[in-house]
């Protein structure tokens, strides 16, 4: 905004030695160069009247790398040239016939600093007084607010000597629900005196109620009013729907002797009508939020008190963060339960409703005592239409510290899930009624990776263990590690696999891959006893003790099965001197020397073999090269 005002002022200064007919060539280029920048291109068309008190332009567009996102048409500036002699820019009117905001501009994420910034109005070399800023027709594209919008704008602005004041009225004019935003604000650098008066209202079916998903899309009105120095500022907040008070309270800011800014909020009301009627038992007719804390200029934060209360919710806690964001202290206790003990419907956005009998949470850490943190979470009576569990529990502890100047967080945890009852009977058979496990996770500042030292899952007759490292987003969340699993009864997977399975097996996999790129490099092995897959040829091959080892690579050129070894009482087939299989594009398929299909094992796949005659149903031993590829 400051750059726009300065450039406009400079562009309108009298330019000695340039005739009126030269205005466009010289000043248009000056405006475009001054207002354009990295990722922003400004084009001005039809600029005229720079040497008069009535300057105008036909069109101004602002574009980013994607294209034009803002267009101003029929812009007129009615200003006083003589006021420049006294060091002031006095604009009587700055109007636009039409402003079109097709979308919000593309923006690049800026590096954040832990230090809090301070607010101050720009100290301009001249004072600026704009009596009226108006637009007869404003058009917002559907991507800006989720729906198209047409409106009018009437505003004013004054900046002088580090003091500013302004007003704005934006009113919807299209056939949609009526809406209006009115804002009056002022601030002075010297006294830090701030005044805010905001009133926003929208008729039923408006953008706010639709975007917020309010039941029945009621009318909405928000008011924020406050005045005082920033060091001791208080604002009253009030929210109403359909003319009924829903939330009201006060937000305060107060300066401290050590440079910190203390803040507090005390808000309460009946929020239940803002949610689906089925959530009424969760919120009740009185919801309150109370918070108080301090923020220091170096970025430190102390949330001394946080309390949220509703009919079925009680949450109490505190938090302290160092300037680099590392926790110094936290304490959170909470409970979800209905007063009469009945199941509580949680206000979640999941596709299916979720009910619980109760939930308890307790988190704790205090660096002044030691570096250890603890957590305990317990849920009873989880009930979804497709899944139920009698109890879920998670407990953990660990360490938060700085080592050699680097932040690090680590912890171990245990979990248990009992009474598991999915409606999907195939999943229920595979999962069992009870699972439990433990894990250990570690993060250290530097490369952004997370180390999973251990993640274990145990069921009634199966177990799995995973360990590895997960790199940061810049490395496509690359995962390096190993996993192993043991299943004493493969038949529990029959329904999930869609075929009759039997026997016992142990599987291990090691390697790396990325869930974002889809690339992987894996080596695995499986050892089993009397394994069956419901395919007679394969079942005969895997009788008794059997083992399979494989090495698979997937990259931008395709998928390569580098090694496949099958050892059983009936067969040993191995090839390690060449690539065994690659899934080619149709244009690059290999010419097979012999091929057959096993529809029961790999539907839609040719199995091509180079080597002596071989049939999987025989007991002869053979060494062969197998190629696997889709067929049409």
C-alpha positions in Angstrom: 0.0 0.0 0.0 2.8 2.4 0.9 4.6 1.7 -2.4 1.4 2.3 -4.3 0.7 5.7 -2.6 4.3 6.9 -3.1 4.4 5.8 -6.7 1.1 7.5 -7.4 2.3 10.7 -5.7 5.6 10.8 -7.6 3.9 10.0 -10.9 1.6 12.9 -10.5 4.2 15.5 -9.8 4.7 18.2 -12.5 7.3 17.1 -14.9 9.2 20.0 -16.4 10.0 19.7 -20.1 7.3 17.1 -21.0 4.2 18.1 -22.9 0.8 16.8 -22.1 1.0 14.4 -25.1 4.1 12.8 -23.6 2.3 11.8 -20.4 1.6 8.2 -21.4 4.9 7.3 -22.8 7.0 8.6 -19.8 4.7 8.3 -16.8 3.1 5.0 -17.8 6.5 3.4 -18.0 7.4 5.0 -14.6 4.3 3.7 -12.9 4.6 0.2 -14.3 8.3 -0.1 -13.3 7.6 1.3 -9.9 4.7 -0.9 -9.1 6.0 -4.1 -10.6 8.4 -6.5 -8.8 9.4 -10.1 -8.4 6.3 -12.2 -9.2 4.3 -9.1 -9.9 3.7 -7.4 -13.2 1.7 -4.2 -13.5 0.3 -3.0 -16.8 -1.2 0.5 -17.2 -3.4 1.4 -20.2 -4.8 4.8 -21.1 -3.0 7.0 -18.5 -3.7 10.7 -19.0 -4.0 14.0 -17.3 -0.9 13.7 -15.0 -0.3 17.5 -15.2 -3.9 18.4 -14.3 -6.0 18.0 -11.2 -7.9 15.2 -12.9 -5.8 12.1 -13.7 -7.2 9.0 -15.1 -6.4 5.6 -16.6 -8.5 3.2 -18.6 -7.2 0.0 -17.1 -4.6 -1.3 -14.7 -3.9 -5.0 -14.3 -1.7 -6.9 -11.8 -0.4 -10.4 -12.7 1.7 -13.0 -11.2 3.4 -16.0 -12.8 0.0 -17.6 -13.3 -1.7 -14.6 -15.0 -3.8 -11.6 -14.3 -5.5 -11.7 -10.9 -6.6 -8.1 -10.4 -8.1 -5.6 -12.9 -9.0 -2.0 -12.2 -11.0 -0.1 -14.9 -11.9 3.6 -15.4 -9.8 4.9 -12.5 -10.0 8.6 -11.8 -7.9 10.7 -9.4 -9.2 14.1 -8.3 -6.5 15.7 -6.3 -4.9 19.1 -5.3 -1.6 19.8 -6.9 -1.0 22.9 -4.8 -1.1 20.9 -1.6 2.3 19.4 -2.6 3.9 22.8 -1.8 3.0 22.3 1.8 4.2 18.7 1.9 0.8 17.0 1.7 -1.0 14.9 -0.8 -4.7 15.8 -0.7 -6.9 13.5 -2.8 -10.5 14.5 -3.0 -11.6 11.3 -4.7 -10.0 8.1 -5.9 -12.6 6.2 -7.8 -12.8 3.1 -10.0 -15.6 2.1 -12.3 -14.9 -1.5 -11.8 -12.5 -3.7 -9.8 -12.3 -7.4 -10.7 -10.5 -9.8 -8.3 -10.5 -13.1 -10.2 -8.5 -14.9 -7.5 -6.0 -14.3 -4.8 -2.4 -13.9 -5.9 0.1 -16.7 -5.7 2.4 -16.3 -2.8 5.7 -17.9 -1.7 6.1 -19.1 1.8 8.4 -16.7 3.7 10.9 -17.8 6.3 9.4 -17.2 9.7 11.3 -15.7 12.6 10.6 -16.7 16.3 10.7 -13.0 17.3 7.4 -11.2 17.4 7.1 -8.2 15.2 5.8 -4.8 16.3 3.1 -2.7 14.6 3.7 0.8 13.4 2.2 3.0 10.7 4.6 3.9 7.8 6.4 7.2 8.2 5.8 8.8 4.8 7.8 11.8 3.5 4.5 13.5 2.9 1.1 13.4 4.6 -1.7 11.7 2.7 -5.3 12.6 2.8 -7.8 10.7 0.7 -11.3 12.0 1.1 -13.0 9.2 -0.7 -12.0 5.9 -2.2 -14.9 4.4 -4.1 -15.6 1.6 -6.6 -19.0 1.4 -8.3 -18.6 -2.3 -9.2 -16.4 -4.9 -7.4 -16.3 -8.4 -8.8 -14.8 -11.3 -6.7 -14.2 -14.5 -8.6 -15.6 -17.8 -7.2 -12.1 -18.9 -6.0 -11.8 -16.0 -3.6 -14.6 -16.7 -1.2 -16.0 -19.9 -2.7 -18.7 -18.2 -4.6 -18.9 -15.2 -7.0 -19.7 -11.9 -5.5 -20.5 -8.3 -6.7 -20.3 -5.3 -4.4 -19.6 -1.6 -4.0 -16.8 0.1 -1.9 -16.7 3.4 -0.2 -13.7 4.3 2.0 -11.4 7.1 3.2 -7.8 7.2 4.4 -5.5 9.6 6.2 -1.8 9.2 7.0 0.2 11.9 8.5 3.1 12.1 11.0 2.8 8.5 12.1 -0.9 8.8 12.7 -3.6 7.2 10.6 -7.3 6.8 10.4 -9.6 5.2 7.9 -13.1 3.9 7.2 -14.5 1.4 4.9 -17.9 0.2 3.8 -18.2 -2.8 1.6 -21.8 -3.8 0.5 -23.0 -6.7 -1.6 -25.1 -5.6 -4.6 -25.8 -8.8 -6.6 -28.8 -11.1 -6.3 -27.3 -13.1 -3.5 -28.0 -12.6 0.2 -27.4 -9.1 1.5 -24.1 -8.5 3.2 -22.2 -5.5 4.6 -18.9 -4.8 6.3 -18.3 -1.5 8.0 -14.9 -0.7 9.6 -13.6 2.4 11.3 -10.1 2.4 12.7 -7.3 4.7 13.8 -3.8 4.4 15.3 -1.0 6.8 16.4 2.6 5.7 16.6 3.5 8.2 19.3 0.7 7.3 21.8 0.1 3.8 20.5 -3.6 4.7 20.8 -5.7 2.2 18.8 -9.4 2.3 18.0 -11.3 -0.4 16.2 -15.0 -0.5 15.3 -16.0 -3.4 13.1 -19.5 -4.5 12.2 -20.1 -7.3 9.7 -23.4 -8.8 8.9 -24.9 -11.1 6.3 -28.4 -12.3 5.6 -29.5 -16.0 5.9 -27.9 -18.2 3.3 -24.8 -15.9 3.1 -21.2 -16.8 2.4 -20.1 -16.9 6.1 -22.9 -19.3 7.2 -22.3 -21.6 4.2 -18.5 -21.6 4.5 -18.8 -22.4 8.3 -21.4 -25.1 7.7 -23.9 -23.5 10.1 -27.1 -25.6 10.3 -29.9 -23.8 8.3 -27.4 -21.2 7.1 -28.7 -18.5 9.4 -28.0 -14.8 9.3 -24.8 -13.8 10.9 -23.5 -10.7 12.6 -20.1 -10.0 14.2 -19.1 -6.9 16.1 -15.7 -5.9 17.5 -15.3 -2.7 19.3 -12.3 -1.4 21.3 -10.3 1.6 22.1 -7.2 2.4 24.1 -3.4 2.2 24.0 -2.0 -1.0 22.7 -0.3 -1.4 26.0 -3.7 -1.5 27.7 -6.2 -2.4 25.0 -9.6 -4.1 25.4 -12.1 -5.1 22.8 -15.7 -6.4 23.1 -16.6 -9.2 20.8 -20.2 -10.3 20.0 -21.5 -12.9 17.6 -25.1 -13.4 16.8 -27.1 -15.6 14.4 -30.7 -14.9 13.4 -30.6 -12.0 15.9 -29.8 -14.2 18.9 -26.6 -13.8 20.9 -24.3 -16.8 20.5 -20.9 -15.7 21.8 -19.8 -12.6 23.7 -16.9 -11.5 25.8 -13.8 -9.4 26.0 -10.3 -9.7 24.6 -7.5 -7.6 26.3 -3.9 -6.7 25.6 -1.7 -5.1 28.3 2.0 -4.1 28.1 4.4 -5.3 30.8 7.5 -3.7 32.3 9.8 -6.4 30.8 8.5 -5.7 27.3 6.1 -8.5 27.1 2.5 -8.1 26.0 -0.1 -9.8 28.3 -3.3 -11.1 26.7 -6.5 -12.6 27.9 -9.8 -13.6 26.5 -13.0 -14.5 28.3 -15.7 -15.6 25.8 -19.0 -17.5 26.5 -22.3 -18.3 25.0 -24.7 -20.8 23.6 -22.9 -22.3 20.6 -25.0 -25.4 20.2 -27.2 -23.9 17.4 -24.0 -23.3 15.3 -23.6 -27.1 15.1 -25.8 -29.9 13.9 -28.7 -30.6 16.4 -27.2 -34.0 17.1 -24.2 -32.3 18.7 -26.4 -30.4 21.2 -25.6 -33.0 24.0 -21.9 -32.4 23.6 -22.0 -28.6 23.8 -25.1 -28.0 25.9 -26.4 -24.4 26.2 -23.3 -22.9 27.7 -19.8 -23.0 26.2 -16.9 -20.9 27.6 -13.3 -20.2 26.7 -11.0 -18.5 29.1 -7.3 -17.9 28.4 -4.5 -15.7 29.7 -0.8 -15.4 28.9 2.1 -13.3 27.8 4.2 -12.9 24.6 7.7 -11.5 24.6 9.4 -9.6 21.8 12.0 -12.4 21.4 9.2 -14.9 20.6 8.7 -16.5 24.0 5.2 -17.5 24.8 3.5 -18.3 28.1 -0.1 -19.5 28.0 -0.7 -19.4 31.8 -4.2 -20.6 31.6 -6.5 -22.3 29.1 -9.9 -23.5 30.0 -12.6 -24.8 27.7 -15.9 -26.0 29.2 -19.0 -27.5 27.6 -21.7 -29.9 28.7 -19.6 -33.0 27.9 -16.1 -31.4 27.7 -13.8 -30.1 30.4 -10.3 -29.0 29.3 -7.7 -27.2 31.4 -4.1 -26.5 30.6 -1.0 -24.3 30.3 1.9 -24.0 28.0 5.3 -22.2 27.8 7.4 -22.0 24.7 11.0 -20.9 24.3 11.9 -18.3 21.6 12.8 -21.1 19.2 9.4 -22.9 19.8 10.7 -25.7 22.0 8.3 -26.4 24.9 9.5 -25.3 28.3 6.5 -26.5 30.1 3.0 -27.9 29.4 0.2 -29.3 31.4 -3.1 -30.4 29.9 -5.9 -32.4 31.5 -9.2 -33.1 29.9 -12.3 -35.3 30.0 -15.1 -36.0 27.6 -18.2 -37.6 29.2 -21.9 -37.0 29.4 -23.3 -36.1 32.9 -25.6 -39.1 32.8 -23.0 -41.5 31.5 -24.6 -42.0 28.1 -22.5 -42.2 24.9 -21.3 -38.8 23.6 -21.4 -37.9 19.9 -18.2 -36.2 19.0 -18.4 -33.0 16.8 -16.0 -34.4 14.1 -16.0 -34.0 10.3 -15.6 -37.7 9.6 -17.8 -39.4 7.1 -19.5 -41.5 9.8 -20.6 -40.3 13.2 -18.3 -41.3 16.1 -19.5 -41.9 19.7 -17.6 -42.7 22.8 -18.6 -43.5 26.4 -15.7 -41.4 27.8 -12.2 -40.1 27.1 -9.4 -38.9 29.4 -6.2 -37.1 28.5 -3.3 -36.0 30.7 0.0 -34.5 29.3 2.8 -33.1 31.4 6.3 -31.6 31.1 8.3 -29.1 33.1 11.9 -28.3 32.1 12.6 -26.7 35.4 12.1 -30.1 37.1 13.7 -32.4 34.5 13.7 -33.1 30.8 11.0 -35.9 30.9 7.5 -35.6 29.5 4.5 -38.0 30.0 1.2 -38.6 28.3 -1.8 -40.8 29.0 -4.9 -41.1 26.8 -7.8 -43.5 27.4 -11.0 -43.9 25.4 -13.9 -46.2 26.4 -16.8 -47.3 24.2 -15.7 -46.2 20.8 -18.6 -46.7 18.4 -18.8 -46.1 14.7 -21.2 -47.6 12.2 -18.3 -49.7 10.7 -16.1 -50.2 13.8 -16.4 -50.6 17.5 -13.8 -51.0 20.3 -14.5 -51.4 24.0 -11.3 -49.6 25.0 -8.3 -47.8 23.6 -5.3 -46.7 25.6 -2.0 -44.9 24.9 0.7 -44.1 27.4 4.1 -42.6 26.7 7.1 -40.8 28.1 10.3 -39.3 26.8 12.7 -36.4 26.7 12.6 -32.8 25.4 16.0 -31.2 25.5 18.8 -29.3 23.7 22.0 -31.1 22.9 24.9 -29.2 21.5 22.5 -26.3 20.7 20.2 -28.5 18.7 16.6 -29.2 19.8 15.6 -32.9 20.2 12.4 -34.7 21.1 12.2 -38.4 21.8 9.8 -40.8 23.4 8.5 -44.3 23.9 4.9 -45.4 24.1 2.7 -48.4 24.6 -0.8 -48.9 23.3 -3.6 -51.4 23.7 -6.9 -51.8 21.8 -9.5 -54.3 23.2 -12.9 -55.4 22.1 -12.2 -54.7 18.5 -15.3 -55.4 16.4 -15.2 -54.2 12.7 -18.5 -54.8 10.8 -16.2 -56.0 7.9 -16.0 -59.7 8.9 -12.9 -60.2 6.8 -11.1 -57.5 8.7 -12.4 -58.7 12.0 -11.0 -62.2 11.3 -7.6 -60.8 10.3 -7.3 -58.3 13.1 -8.7 -60.3 16.1 -10.4 -58.9 19.2 -7.2 -57.5 20.9 -4.0 -55.9 19.6 -1.2 -54.2 21.6 2.2 -52.9 21.0 4.9 -50.3 21.7 7.2 -47.9 19.9 10.1 -45.5 20.2 10.4 -42.3 18.1 13.2 -39.7 18.0 13.6 -36.3 16.3 16.7 -34.1 16.3 17.0 -30.6 14.8 19.2 -30.6 11.7 18.1 -32.7 8.7 14.4 -32.7 9.7 14.2 -36.5 9.7 12.3 -38.7 12.2 13.8 -41.9 13.5 11.5 -44.7 14.3 13.6 -46.9 16.5 10.8 -49.4 17.1 7.1 -49.8 16.2 5.6 -53.1 17.2 2.1 -54.6 16.7 1.0 -57.8 18.3 -2.2 -59.8 17.9 -3.6 -63.1 19.0 -1.3 -65.2 16.8 0.7 -62.7 14.8 3.2 -59.9 15.3 4.9 -57.2 13.2 8.0 -55.0 13.9 9.1 -51.8 12.0 12.1 -49.6 12.3 13.7 -46.9 10.1 14.0 -43.3 9.3 11.6 -40.8 7.6 13.3 -37.9 5.9 11.8 -34.4 5.5 9.3 -33.2 2.8 12.3 -31.7 0.9 13.5 -35.3 0.5 10.0 -36.6 -0.6 9.5 -38.2 2.8 12.0 -40.9 1.8 11.8 -43.9 4.1 14.7 -46.2 4.9 14.3 -49.1 7.2 13.2 -52.7 7.7 10.1 -54.6 8.7 9.3 -58.1 9.8 6.1 -60.0 10.5 5.1 -63.4 11.9 1.8 -65.1 11.3 1.1 -68.5 12.9 -2.1 -69.0 11.0 -2.4 -67.6 7.5 -6.0 -68.7 7.3 -7.1 -65.6 9.2 -6.2 -63.6 6.0 -8.3 -65.8 3.7 -11.3 -63.5 3.5 -9.2 -60.4 3.0 -7.1 -62.1 0.2 -10.2 -63.6 -1.4 -8.7 -67.1 -1.5 -8.2 -70.0 0.8 -4.9 -69.5 2.7 -3.3 -71.9 5.2 0.0 -72.5 6.9 2.4 -70.3 8.8 4.9 -67.7 7.6 7.6 -65.2 8.6 8.3 -62.3 6.3 11.0 -59.6 6.4 11.6 -56.6 4.1 14.4 -54.0 4.1 15.2 -51.1 1.8 14.0 -47.6 1.0 11.3 -45.8 -0.8 9.2 -42.7 -1.1 5.3 -42.5 -0.7 5.4 -39.3 -2.8 7.4 -40.5 -5.9 6.4 -44.1 -5.7 10.0 -45.2 -6.1 11.4 -48.1 -4.0 14.4 -50.4 -3.6 13.5 -53.5 -1.5 14.8 -56.8 -0.6 12.6 -59.3 1.1 12.3 -62.9 2.2 9.5 -65.2 3.3 9.8 -68.5 5.1 6.8 -70.7 5.7 5.5 -74.1 6.6 2.7 -75.9 4.6 1.7 -72.6 3.0 -1.3 -72.7 0.7 -2.7 -70.0 -1.6 -5.7 -71.8 -3.0 -3.8 -72.4 -6.3 -3.1 -76.2 -6.7 0.1 -75.6 -8.7 1.5 -73.2 -6.2 0.3 -75.2 -3.2 2.1 -78.3 -4.5 5.2 -76.2 -4.9 5.1 -74.8 -1.3 4.4 -78.1 0.5 6.5 -78.6 3.7 9.2 -76.0 4.4 9.5 -73.3 1.7 11.2 -70.0 1.3 11.2 -67.1 -1.2 13.6 -64.3 -1.5 13.3 -61.3 -3.9 14.9 -58.0 -4.7 12.8 -55.4 -6.5 13.6 -51.9 -7.8 11.1 -49.3 -9.0 12.5 -46.1 -10.6 11.6 -43.8 -13.4 12.5 -46.4 -16.0 10.2 -49.2 -14.7 10.0 -52.0 -12.1 12.8 -54.5 -12.1 12.7 -57.9 -10.3 16.4 -58.2 -9.8 16.4 -61.5 -8.0 13.8 -64.2 -7.3 14.7 -67.4 -5.4 12.1 -70.1 -4.5 13.3 -73.0 -2.4 10.9 -75.8 -1.4 10.9 -79.6 -1.2 9.7 -79.6 -4.8 11.6 -76.8 -6.5 14.5 -74.5 -6.5 14.4 -71.8 -9.2 16.9 -69.0 -9.1 18.5 -66.4 -11.4 21.0 -63.8 -10.2 23.1 -63.2 -13.3 20.5 -61.0 -15.0 17.4 -58.9 -14.5 14.5 -61.3 -14.2 11.6 -59.1 -14.8 10.7 -55.5 -15.9 7.2 -54.1 -16.3 7.6 -52.4 -19.7 5.4 -49.9 -21.5 3.6 -51.6 -24.4 6.0 -50.1 -26.9 9.1 -51.6 -25.2 8.0 -55.2 -24.4 10.5 -58.0 -24.6 10.0 -60.8 -27.1 9.3 -63.9 -25.0 10.8 -67.3 -25.8 8.0 -69.0 -24.1 5.0 -67.9 -22.1 2.0 -69.1 -20.1 -0.5 -67.6 -17.7 -1.4 -68.6 -14.1 -4.8 -66.8 -13.9 -5.4 -68.2 -10.4 -2.1 -66.7 -9.1 -1.5 -63.6 -11.1 -4.6 -62.6 -13.2 -3.7 -60.4 -16.1 0.0 -61.3 -16.1 2.2 -63.3 -18.5 4.9 -65.4 -16.9 7.7 -65.8 -19.5 10.4 -68.4 -18.8 13.8 -68.9 -20.4 15.4 -72.3 -19.7 14.7 -76.0 -19.7 11.2 -77.3 -19.9 9.4 -76.7 -16.6 6.0 -77.1 -15.2 5.0 -75.9 -11.7 3.0 -79.0 -11.1 6.0 -81.3 -11.4 8.5 -82.1 -8.7 11.5 -81.6 -10.9 14.2 -79.2 -9.8 15.0 -76.4 -12.3 16.9 -73.1 -12.7 15.1 -70.6 -14.8 14.7 -66.9 -15.6 11.1 -65.6 -15.1 9.8 -62.4 -16.7 6.5 -60.9 -15.4 4.5 -58.4 -17.4 0.9 -57.3 -17.9 -0.9 -58.6 -21.0 -3.9 -57.4 -22.9 
